Amino acid sequence: MPGVKQTMPNDPTLSLPPSEQTTPDTTIPISGISYQDSFAASDPGQLSLSINDSGGTLSASDSGGTASGSGGNSITLAASYADVTDILNSLAYTAPAAPGSDTINFDIWDQAGVETTGTIPVTVASSGNTETWTGAVSTDWNTPGNWSGNAVPTSGDTAVIPDKTPNNATLANATLTGEDIIVNTGTAGPPTVSFTNVTLGAGTKLEASNAAPQQPGTIDLAGTFTIASGATLEPQSRASLVLQSLSDATTIINAGSIISPAFSTLAINNADPSASATTLDNTGLILADGGQLSLEQTPSINPQSRAPEMLTNQGTVEITNNGQLWMNGTFVSGDVTFNGTGFVALLLSNSFGSSAAVAGFGQGDSIMLGLDAGRQGQLSYNNNTMTVTNQGSVAQTINFVGPYTAGNFENNFIGNSVGAMTSISYAPDGGYSGIDTPDISAPASGTVAAGGSLSLGSVAVSNATSGTIDASAGTLFMNGATGSGTSQLVVGSTTGAQLNADLATLAYVPAAGESSGIVALNIQYGSGSTTREIPITVSGSSGGGGPTLNEPASETVATGGTASVSGSYSDSFAAGNPGSLFLGITDSTATLSAKDASGNAVAGSGTNSITLTTDYQDLSAVLNSLTYTAGTSPGSDSISFDVWNQAGVETTDTVPVTVTSGGGGGPTLSEPANASVAPGGTVAVGGNYSDSFAQGNSGSLFIGITDSSGTLSATDASGNAVAGSGSNSIALNTDFVDANAILNSLHYAAGASSGSDTIEFDVWNQAGVETTAATAVSIGAASAALADFAPAGPTTTGTVTPTTPASTAPSSMVFGDTTTPTVVVPHGST
């Protein structure tokens, strides 16, 4: 099985920064934008891109230089995938002259008509003044004499609260809007601010500096403390900030953001152990982003003696970047989401309400549970709910979001003279760990064709002294085990590395007529034991239901030609189970193309290697739609197929290909090498496209015709003007007949000036094979041929009426309106 498998991304995906902040009349680059769309990347057509905002100015660059619309508040254009990427990567925003808020809106339609949208909120804030609290007059925040500039901070200002001032700042019944409040910790002692019924309004940020993290800045709270939408509570990295209620419990309402960044500490608690619980109602974001975010008591207070904090969550509680969330209380509702490594510490029993759950629990994550001293919690898991029992009583009930089994949790015991913690971590191999408990890693299930043999070599154990492996029916085989060739294997004194080496040879053969079974592993270690059962599905009759690749015995194709190599893959296990299969198709000298079940070209189309990880339906579609386009030289080639199903079973096949010389019917564009036309004149540019594969297969071809300075026009097989006629770009998906009608009826109208131009042709057939051509156009004062004035259309005729003025000889004939003999010019004449 290949060591690395490629996984197709979810298409299309537009990734944007969460927000931007700048000052008036300032230009900032918008970094962190990416647009991923494998279909768009492999299609030569144009996407529709629109970027706009309300108050600012946008600018960007593409392959031609400055993107259309730059300098205004709307960049809207049709462009290639490469140009769309260039524009997004170079986007810059210039703020308006006045502070306020703005939104940059994105709207992208790819060539298949799939729309992707997104927005970036922008805050434009005045740089403002910096006012430092002196406390020289009183404790009143709103007294100008208490600030260094003799002015109370207002929106856009920075308010610095240093340590060791004559009076601590106090503020009551107020809303702060747009200020940046920095509690600047120092060595003289922690600075303190008292807030009573205070709201942090939109654009306000309350933070702590990192001058002396051992002296945390402190905010004493009373009444209700509100963090409104657009406001942020966030210490700086490596800084400490404490929000505490000293007596009566405080209600904290968060509709904004509470964030603990890397190496910081943010604590929200009630410092009075006799007071009732602090309640935190969250409809915004609570994020432990690499720091420690504590909703608990101060460290000197035993959590069992404290009234618990109450967290009602209807917003987002997230842990990432090794963040820590300490909770001395109850999650009444909502999920706690691991988005990267980190841990949650639950210091009280039964911390999760019935509607609260843990989501995203995975590798590197853990949950610590505070339990009574000297005892370890025992774990059980059923129906997405973990129950932790301590001394015969239920200590924790935690709901998990996701497809876990009991084997995905590892139980670690941490105990000392003060107390005990049970740490629950994620076990990626499906093993189960605990004190005096064996670990068993085993597949969740297995499938085997009747009469076949199933390898169970991925089974491994640790902490094992003895045990048995039993089959409900059928026969087991394993090196080094007593009973090999029967329905029970006995594991005796062979343990450790040798036991796992023997387990690598474990195999199961179903009994005659068996449709399903169980292989049970019963492993003991000391006084503990663990049992893991592997359900087995037996498919088909003897030798049936197993994976089979059905491919042509051979193929013959002429040089330059394209052949359909339609095949299939049948596998009852793969068809009946979720998960991804691996598919690899390669050849030596030719080009391969295929489509998935949605009709999109798959990665690798147009090359000699298609390699992807996909589901059973798409894999079958790829094999069924596969085409092979030969190179320019005759000879021999072979197409190699390799499929791995979800159980790790490999199936291979090879199709030999003979490439004959000449007459391949490969795609050819026949266009004139040169054309001449007078300024302002029109010339017919007749041409055609031949391709035996395109002509014999259904589906759309892509045709693109462009020039720099002229105007193009053409009609389809029904005589209708095609999209783009009257411009310098005709680009559309159509069938083989219409493609030729367009090429045959193409006319070029020159501009008013002499010079030169180039008409470029680009055709992609249904197999993804591209053919290009070009016609050089000379625009000069040369006389025009009558055919140059033939109207576009497959069957119409035009009339050109020459007249001879009385004063002019017949050799000086000019065109005019006088009714004289008519010349009839059939369309397409030259």
Summary of the structure (lengths in Angstrom):
residues: 830
radius of gyration: 37.3
end to end distance: 62.7
largest distance: 124.0
contacts: 2844
relative contact order: 0.05
helix: 8%
strand: 47%
